[in-house]
Amino acid sequence: KQGQKKEDQTYESKEGAATTLDDVDRRAKLNMRRQRVCFTALENGLLFLSQVASCILSPSTNLCVRSSIIRDILQKSLPESRDKTASAVKGKMARLLKDDKFRIHLVSYVTQAKSDTNLMKKYKGKKCAIHSPEMEQQFRELHADLWNKFSSPKHSEDMTIPVSVVDLMD
């Protein structure tokens, strides 16, 4: 009997594993209009920036913070994402990482972020344990900095193509 409520907000998933929901996930379940949630392009963009931030802070791991942290950032940034649970966010991130185009863009954005000297001065070399409160704080700050970096119109205006090789070298 999958999806049936067990005792005290514990649900059984498709695989039969029990999943405990926190208060935010319980509210998200109440806000759901359908059985499955759909992610908008903007929500996918925020998830993408989360993956970029995770690659910068901890390149050897898939995600350096729990999916509930990403859910909280998503719900704080976009009011329409109040129906997203941590497990929905985790599943969407897993599906996005399987997409070849997503991974190509991920490498491009991580490279752009790593080429920003101010950003790297602030975050490079700081080692925190994965899923620790310090890592969560760094992740939130880096996510906000990446949002400002990649969403600002200044980012696209500064990019110019040089006319000649001499201009490129200057």
N, C-alpha and C positions, 0 to 999 in steps of 0.2 A: 504494500500500500504506500507507494511513493508519494511524497509531498504532503502526507497527512501530518497533522500537528501531534506531537508527542507532548509530554508534560513540560510545562513552563517554558514556552517559546523555543523548544528544541525541535527542529524539523529533520526529517529523513530525506536525504538526497537520492538521486537516481541510483547511485552506486550502493546505497544502503548505509552510508556513513551519517552519523548524527551531526548536525550543524547547529551551533548555538548562535542566536542572533543577539546583538547588543541593542540598546535603545534606538540608535539611529537607524539600524537595519529594520527594526520593527516598524518605525514610522515610515520608512521607505516602502515596506511591504504594503502598508495601508494606502500609500499614495499611488501604487501601481494600478494602472487602468487595464492592463492585460497581464497574461501569465508571464510573458517575456517582455523585457524592456528593450527599447530601441535607442541607440546612441546617435545623437546628431553629429554633424561634421565638427561643430565647435567642441563638443564633448570629446570626440576622437582626437582633436587637436590638443586638448588638455592632457589626455592620456598619453599622447605622443611626447609632449614636453616632460611628462613624468618619467617616461622611459629614457629620454635624453638626460635628465637630471640623474637618474639612477646609473646610467653608463658613465657619467663623469665622476660621481662619488664612489662608485664601486664597480669598476669595469668587469670584474670576474663573476659577478652575480647577476641573476635575471632582474630582480627587484631588491633594492636595499632597504625598503620599508614595507610594512604590512599594507595590504590592499585597503584596509580601513582608513589609513592616512590619505591615500589617493582619493578614496571616496569622499572624505571630509573636505579636501581641497576642491574637488569637483562640485560638491554641493554648496560650498561657500562661494565659489566663483560664479556658478550658474544656477539660479533658482529653479529652472526647469528640470534640473537633474535630481530633484528630491526623491525620485522613485528608484534610484540606483542603489543597490546594496553592495557591500564589499565583495561578495561572491560574484555578482554580476560584473563588477569592475575587474576582478581577477580573471574571470573567463574571457572578457573582451580583450584584455591585455594579452592573454595567451593566444587568442585567435589573431590579433594584430601582428604578433611576433612571427607567426607562420607565413605572413604575407611577404612576398619578395620585395614588392615596391615599398612597403613600410620599412623593411630593413635597409634598403638602399637610401631612403630619405633619412633614416635614423643615423646612418654613418655620416651622411652629409651634414646634418645639423650638429652632431657631436663634434665633428671636425671644425665647423664654424664656431661653435661655443669654445672649444679648446684653443682656437686661435685668438680669442679675445683675452688680451693680457690682464685686464682689470678683473675679469671674471675668474681667471685661473689664479691670480694672486690671492683672491679671497677664499677659494675652495680647494686648490691643489695642495696636496701634502697633508691635509687634515685627515687623520685616520680615526674613524669611529667604528665601533662594533655594529654589525648589521642588525637592524631592528631595535637599536638602542634609542633612548630619548634624545641623545646628542645627534644621532644620525637623522632622526625625524626632524629635528629643528633645522639642521643643515639642509635637508631635503626641501623643506618648506621655503626656506630662504632662497635656495638655488632655483626652485621652481618659479618663484615670483620674479627673480632676476632674469631668468630665461624668457618668461612671459613678456617682461618689459623690453628685453632685447629684440625678440623676434616679432613682436606685435607693433613696435613703434614705427611710424612712417619714416623716421630718420634712418632706420636700417636700410630701407630700399632706396632712399634718396642718395645715400653715400656711395652707392655702388655705381661706378661709371666704367665704361669700357674704353681703354686707351686707344687713341687713333693710330699710334705707331709703337714700335718696339722701344724707341727712345723714351717716349712718354711712359711706357710700362716700367722702365728701369728707374725713372725719376720718382 
